Amino acid sequence: MEKWEAAYVAGIIDGEGSITLTRMHEKEHRRPCITIASTDKELLIYIQSLTRGIIINKKNIYLFKLCERVKDGFNKYLNNFNV
């Protein structure tokens, strides 16, 4: 990921997204998740091509979600946004 792409994605996360600690299953440790909500599917497809993750269709809005099990795997993505 180029520096300008990381800055762009960081701005999208700051404006339209969130970073949370989420449990996927009841007896599981929390894991970090990045979620971005948008009506622009092309934007989320672009972000998905830079990172990975899934896109979920919720009626008239799309959600991009990236969750990591291992802390080190998530740090790899956060280091890309260190601009």
Phi, psi and omega in degrees: 000130177287160182299320181290328177291319178297319178295320180296312180295321178299321177295321177296316179298317181296320184274323188236359187237189178206155173240122185225166169256121189232142171264126176277327179228154189302317185261024183255151174293155178291149177229149180288139179225139171254129178231135177231127177256134181201152172270352181264096183296325181299322177300314181291326176296320178297315179296321178297323179291334179278328184244260168177196183119188182234156175243127182245135179263117177242095183053254183253019178225148179250144177241130171260133183224130176230113179236141180238141176283316187261133182303319182297324178296321179288322178299328178300320179286320180294325178297331176296333183267006180279082184255000000 
